[in-house]
Amino acid sequence: MSQNTKHTSGLDDVEYDHCGSDFSTSEGALGANILVVDDDIIIQNQIKYILEEKNYKVTISSSGLSSLETYERINPEMVLMDAVMPGMSGFETCVELVNRYGKKVAPILIITSLNDTDSVEKAFSVGVSDYITKPIHWPVLLKRIERMVSGNRNKIKLDKERIKARNQRESYQKQLMQTHKMEALGKLTGGIAHEFNNLLATIMGYSELLKVFLESGNPEKCVAYANEITIASERSRDLIKKISNYGLEEKLDCKVTNPGLILNEVKTLLQATLTSDIQIKINVEENIPDINIAPGKFHQTIMNLCINARDAMSGKGDIHINVYTKMMEETVCDSCNQVFSESYVCMDILDTGTGIDKENLEKIFDPFFSSKPVGRCTGMGLSEVHGILHQYRGHITVKTEKNKGSKFSLYFLVNR
């Protein structure tokens, strides 16, 4: 129950309904720093006395303009704002605070004698959190302040926890990526050693045979063995080139690429190397934007995937290439396992081949992994695709079913 109390402000005698000691501020709002903006000195003193009695810290500002500087200086947890003031009104001050601080602005409670629908709608439209009408009913005001301060503190606490959780997640992802890199490095070095041992054994073996037949004067055999040495040497050269491309930390080529133009070039080149029983069908969305990748890298990526598709179809079937824009939301990349969400140019490459076994699906981007017979490939094709895409901040997803083909979806950042 309230009783009528007289408080001497030092300027005027002010009467107000004092809420009494039975109303206590919760710990969730104790010690909050509150900015009071009002041009009426009587209201200033009333609010200051009552709030300080409840252990709030109060700073007074007499105008909307001066409150902007005060807000920046004290960074309050809440603002009590008179709606009607000379010069800059409370509504105009709210707009300026929201423009300056955005979502980080402290909760604003408008104190107003205006209670019509238009005024209420205007208050909320400019970023006000709540409002209270004059004459002020002090227990109601205190309860509103307590609720808003406690709510804002909880929001800040949750935001900090979210940021902490996000940072921890990013840290774990970096650790996981580092682990994957080390595993890949181990597989890479093991694959290099195995592949080069085979190539060196071939070169050394045919070199010994070449010596024997040179001494015995058999030129036909010498030419055959020399050819084998040349073939093994060329394979060694190609392997070194692929390894260099895989691990090279080169400066990115900042040129942008038009997907449609490159695809037409690739189709002409591929169709000449594929059998007549394989058809390439390309569909590019109209007005497709340019993408952030060097043309040569884009060309290489398509070639690698289309050659894989050709081999999966055993020389007969269709390869479909579809290019379109797509907004991705919380999608997991199948080669780096990171979640990505953004607008991308997507390129699907679909084949009608044998698909990929489940036990092999997790290994397809590993260097030197291949399900093809020994000697048919180096096992670096999809590793190169992985390296190129992520070099340009792209991603890849894979969908496949045994004997029903595969779909590789590549996501390229749009050039802005």
C-alpha positions in Angstrom: 0.0 0.0 0.0 1.4 3.4 -0.9 1.3 6.5 1.3 1.6 10.2 0.4 5.1 11.4 1.1 6.6 14.9 0.7 10.2 15.1 -0.5 12.2 18.3 -0.6 14.3 18.4 -3.8 16.1 21.6 -3.0 14.2 23.5 -5.7 10.6 22.7 -5.2 8.5 20.7 -2.8 7.3 17.7 -4.7 4.5 15.3 -3.7 4.4 11.8 -5.0 3.1 8.4 -4.1 6.0 6.6 -2.5 5.9 2.9 -3.1 7.2 2.0 0.4 9.8 -0.4 1.7 7.7 -3.4 0.9 8.8 -3.1 -2.8 12.3 -4.4 -3.2 14.5 -4.6 -6.3 15.5 -8.1 -7.4 19.1 -9.0 -7.5 18.8 -9.4 -11.3 18.5 -5.6 -11.5 20.5 -4.3 -8.6 23.0 -1.5 -9.2 21.8 -0.9 -12.8 23.1 2.3 -14.4 20.1 4.2 -15.7 20.0 7.3 -17.9 17.1 9.6 -17.3 16.3 12.1 -20.1 13.7 14.8 -19.1 13.6 18.6 -19.4 11.4 18.9 -16.3 13.6 19.4 -13.2 10.8 18.3 -10.9 10.4 14.9 -12.7 14.2 14.6 -12.7 14.3 14.8 -9.0 11.4 12.6 -8.4 12.8 9.8 -10.5 16.3 10.2 -9.2 15.2 10.0 -5.6 13.0 6.9 -6.0 15.5 5.0 -8.2 18.5 5.7 -6.0 16.4 4.6 -3.0 16.2 1.2 -4.8 19.9 1.1 -5.3 19.9 2.1 -9.0 22.7 4.4 -10.3 21.0 7.4 -12.0 22.5 9.9 -14.5 20.3 12.9 -15.5 20.2 14.6 -18.9 18.0 17.5 -19.6 17.7 17.3 -23.4 17.7 14.7 -26.2 20.8 16.2 -27.8 22.8 16.2 -24.6 21.7 12.6 -23.8 23.5 11.3 -26.9 26.8 12.4 -25.5 25.9 11.2 -22.0 24.8 7.8 -23.3 28.2 7.3 -25.0 30.0 8.3 -21.9 28.2 6.2 -19.3 26.9 3.3 -21.5 23.7 2.8 -19.5 21.8 -0.4 -19.0 18.5 1.4 -19.5 17.1 4.7 -20.6 14.0 6.5 -19.3 13.0 9.0 -21.9 10.5 11.8 -21.9 8.5 11.8 -25.1 7.9 15.6 -25.5 11.0 17.8 -25.1 12.0 21.1 -26.7 14.5 20.7 -29.6 15.0 17.0 -30.1 12.0 15.0 -29.0 12.2 11.7 -27.2 11.1 9.9 -30.3 13.8 11.6 -32.4 16.4 10.8 -29.7 15.4 7.1 -29.8 15.8 7.0 -33.6 19.3 8.5 -33.2 20.3 6.0 -30.5 19.1 3.1 -32.5 21.0 4.3 -35.6 24.2 4.7 -33.6 24.1 1.4 -31.6 21.7 -0.8 -33.5 20.8 -4.0 -31.6 23.2 -3.1 -28.8 21.2 -0.1 -27.7 20.0 -0.3 -24.1 16.3 -0.8 -23.5 14.4 2.5 -23.7 11.2 3.2 -21.7 9.3 6.2 -22.9 7.4 8.4 -20.4 4.6 10.2 -22.1 1.3 12.0 -21.5 0.3 10.8 -25.0 -1.8 7.6 -24.9 -3.4 7.5 -28.3 -2.9 4.6 -30.7 -0.7 6.7 -33.1 1.7 7.7 -30.3 2.0 4.2 -29.0 2.7 2.8 -32.5 5.2 5.6 -33.2 7.0 4.8 -29.9 7.5 1.1 -30.8 8.3 1.9 -34.4 11.3 4.0 -33.4 12.9 1.3 -31.2 11.3 1.9 -27.8 11.1 -1.2 -25.6 8.1 -0.1 -23.5 6.2 3.0 -22.4 4.4 4.4 -19.4 1.9 7.2 -19.2 1.8 10.3 -17.0 0.9 10.8 -14.2 3.6 8.2 -13.2 2.5 5.4 -10.9 5.8 4.7 -9.2 5.3 1.0 -8.3 4.4 0.3 -11.9 7.4 2.2 -13.2 9.8 0.4 -10.8 8.4 -3.0 -11.8 8.9 -2.1 -15.5 12.4 -1.0 -14.9 13.3 -4.1 -12.9 11.8 -6.4 -15.6 13.6 -4.6 -18.5 17.0 -4.4 -16.8 16.9 -8.1 -15.7 15.8 -9.1 -19.2 18.6 -7.1 -20.8 21.2 -8.6 -18.5 20.0 -12.1 -19.3 20.1 -11.3 -23.0 23.7 -10.0 -22.7 24.6 -13.1 -20.7 23.1 -15.4 -23.3 24.9 -13.5 -26.1 28.2 -13.9 -24.4 27.5 -17.6 -23.9 26.6 -17.9 -27.6 29.8 -16.1 -28.6 31.8 -18.3 -26.3 30.2 -21.5 -27.6 30.8 -20.3 -31.2 34.4 -19.6 -30.5 34.8 -23.0 -28.9 33.1 -24.7 -31.8 35.4 -22.8 -34.3 38.4 -23.9 -32.1 37.3 -27.5 -32.2 36.8 -27.3 -35.9 40.3 -25.9 -36.4 41.7 -28.7 -34.3 39.7 -31.3 -36.2 40.9 -29.8 -39.5 44.5 -29.9 -38.3 44.0 -33.6 -37.4 42.5 -34.3 -40.9 45.4 -32.4 -42.5 47.9 -34.6 -40.6 46.1 -37.7 -41.5 46.0 -36.6 -45.1 49.7 -35.8 -45.0 50.4 -39.3 -43.7 48.4 -40.8 -46.5 50.0 -38.5 -49.0 53.6 -39.3 -48.1 52.8 -43.0 -47.9 51.2 -42.8 -51.4 54.1 -40.9 -52.8 56.6 -43.4 -51.5 54.6 -46.4 -52.8 54.0 -44.8 -56.3 57.6 -43.7 -56.7 58.9 -47.0 -55.6 56.9 -48.7 -58.4 58.0 -46.1 -61.0 61.7 -46.3 -59.9 61.5 -50.1 -60.0 60.2 -50.0 -63.5 62.9 -47.5 -64.6 65.7 -49.4 -62.9 64.5 -52.8 -64.2 64.3 -51.7 -67.8 67.6 -49.8 -67.5 69.3 -53.1 -66.5 67.6 -55.0 -69.3 68.6 -52.2 -71.7 72.3 -52.6 -70.7 72.1 -56.4 -71.3 70.6 -56.1 -74.8 73.0 -53.2 -75.7 75.9 -55.5 -75.0 74.3 -58.4 -77.0 73.5 -56.1 -79.9 69.7 -56.5 -80.0 68.4 -53.1 -81.1 64.7 -54.0 -81.2 64.6 -54.9 -77.6 66.7 -51.8 -76.7 64.1 -49.6 -78.3 61.2 -51.3 -76.5 62.9 -51.0 -73.1 63.8 -47.4 -73.8 60.2 -46.7 -74.5 59.1 -48.3 -71.2 61.7 -46.1 -69.4 60.3 -43.0 -71.1 56.7 -43.9 -70.2 57.6 -44.5 -66.5 59.6 -41.2 -66.5 56.6 -39.3 -67.9 54.3 -40.8 -65.3 56.8 -39.7 -62.6 56.8 -36.2 -64.1 53.0 -36.1 -64.1 52.9 -37.3 -60.5 55.3 -34.6 -59.4 53.1 -32.0 -61.1 50.0 -33.2 -59.4 51.6 -33.3 -56.0 52.9 -29.8 -56.5 49.4 -28.5 -57.4 47.9 -30.3 -54.4 50.2 -28.8 -51.8 51.0 -25.4 -53.4 50.1 -22.3 -51.3 50.0 -20.0 -54.3 48.7 -16.5 -54.5 45.2 -16.6 -55.7 44.4 -15.5 -59.2 41.8 -12.8 -58.7 40.3 -13.1 -62.2 36.6 -14.0 -62.3 35.1 -16.7 -64.4 31.9 -16.9 -66.4 30.8 -20.5 -65.9 28.8 -20.7 -69.2 31.8 -19.7 -71.4 34.2 -22.2 -69.8 31.6 -25.0 -69.9 31.2 -24.6 -73.7 35.0 -24.9 -74.1 35.1 -28.0 -71.8 32.3 -29.7 -73.7 34.1 -29.3 -77.0 37.3 -30.7 -75.5 35.7 -33.5 -73.7 33.4 -34.7 -76.5 36.5 -35.2 -78.6 38.1 -37.5 -76.0 35.0 -39.4 -75.0 33.4 -42.2 -76.9 30.4 -41.6 -79.1 28.3 -43.5 -76.6 28.8 -40.8 -73.9 26.7 -37.6 -74.3 27.4 -34.4 -72.3 24.3 -32.3 -71.7 24.8 -28.8 -70.2 22.1 -26.5 -68.8 23.1 -23.1 -67.5 20.6 -20.8 -65.7 20.0 -17.5 -67.5 22.1 -14.5 -66.3 24.3 -16.7 -64.2 26.7 -14.4 -62.3 30.5 -14.6 -62.5 32.3 -16.7 -59.9 35.5 -16.1 -57.9 37.9 -18.7 -59.4 40.6 -18.5 -62.0 39.4 -19.9 -65.4 42.2 -22.5 -65.6 41.3 -23.9 -62.2 37.6 -24.0 -63.0 38.4 -25.8 -66.3 40.7 -28.3 -64.4 38.0 -29.1 -61.9 35.3 -29.8 -64.5 37.7 -32.0 -66.5 38.7 -34.1 -63.4 35.1 -34.8 -62.5 34.0 -35.5 -66.0 36.8 -38.0 -66.6 35.8 -39.7 -63.3 32.2 -39.8 -64.6 33.4 -41.3 -67.9 35.4 -44.1 -66.1 32.4 -44.8 -63.8 30.2 -45.4 -66.9 32.6 -47.7 -68.7 32.4 -45.7 -71.8 28.6 -45.5 -72.2 26.0 -43.2 -70.6 25.1 -39.5 -70.1 26.9 -36.7 -68.2 24.6 -33.9 -67.1 26.1 -30.5 -66.0 23.6 -28.0 -64.5 24.6 -24.6 -63.3 22.4 -22.3 -61.2 22.4 -20.0 -58.2 21.3 -21.2 -54.7 21.2 -19.9 -51.2 22.7 -22.6 -48.9 21.6 -22.9 -45.3 23.6 -25.0 -42.7 25.0 -27.4 -45.3 27.9 -29.7 -44.5 30.8 -29.9 -47.1 31.6 -33.6 -47.9 35.3 -32.9 -48.4 36.2 -30.6 -45.4 33.2 -31.4 -43.2 32.6 -27.7 -42.4 29.1 -26.1 -42.3 28.6 -23.4 -44.9 25.7 -21.0 -45.5 25.7 -18.4 -48.2 24.6 -17.6 -51.7 26.6 -19.7 -54.2 26.7 -20.6 -57.9 26.1 -24.3 -57.8 27.3 -26.7 -60.5 25.9 -30.3 -60.5 27.8 -32.9 -62.4 25.7 -36.1 -62.7 26.6 -39.4 -64.3 24.7 -42.6 -65.0 27.6 -44.8 -63.8 28.1 -47.5 -61.1 28.0 -45.1 -58.1 30.3 -45.2 -55.1 30.3 -47.8 -52.4 29.5 -46.5 -48.9 32.8 -47.8 -47.5 34.7 -45.8 -50.1 32.6 -42.6 -50.0 34.5 -41.1 -47.0 37.9 -41.8 -48.7 37.3 -40.4 -52.2 39.0 -37.0 -51.5 42.0 -38.6 -49.9 45.2 -38.3 -51.9 46.1 -41.4 -53.8 42.9 -43.2 -53.0 41.3 -44.9 -56.0 38.9 -47.7 -56.6 40.2 -48.2 -60.1 42.7 -50.9 -61.0 46.4 -50.2 -60.2 48.1 -48.2 -62.9 44.8 -46.7 -64.3 45.2 -43.4 -62.4 47.3 -41.6 -59.8 44.4 -41.2 -57.3 44.9 -37.4 -57.2 41.8 -36.2 -59.3 39.3 -35.6 -56.5 42.1 -34.4 -54.2 42.8 -31.7 -56.7 39.1 -30.8 -56.9 39.1 -30.5 -53.1 42.2 -28.3 -53.1 41.1 -26.0 -55.8 37.5 -25.5 -54.4 38.7 -24.7 -50.9 41.5 -22.5 -52.2 38.7 -20.3 -53.5 36.5 -20.8 -50.5 34.1 -23.1 -52.2 32.6 -26.4 -51.1 31.4 -29.7 -52.5 28.6 -32.3 -51.7 28.2 -35.8 -53.1 25.1 -37.9 -53.6 25.5 -41.4 -54.9 23.8 -44.8 -55.1 25.1 -48.1 -56.1 24.5 -48.7 -59.8 22.4 -45.5 -60.1 25.1 -42.9 -60.7 26.6 -40.1 -58.7 26.0 -36.3 -58.4 28.9 -34.0 -57.4 27.6 -30.5 -56.5 30.3 -27.8 -56.5 29.6 -24.5 -54.8 31.5 -21.4 -56.0 31.3 -17.9 -54.4 29.5 -15.3 -56.4 31.7 -12.4 -57.6 30.4 -9.3 -55.9 
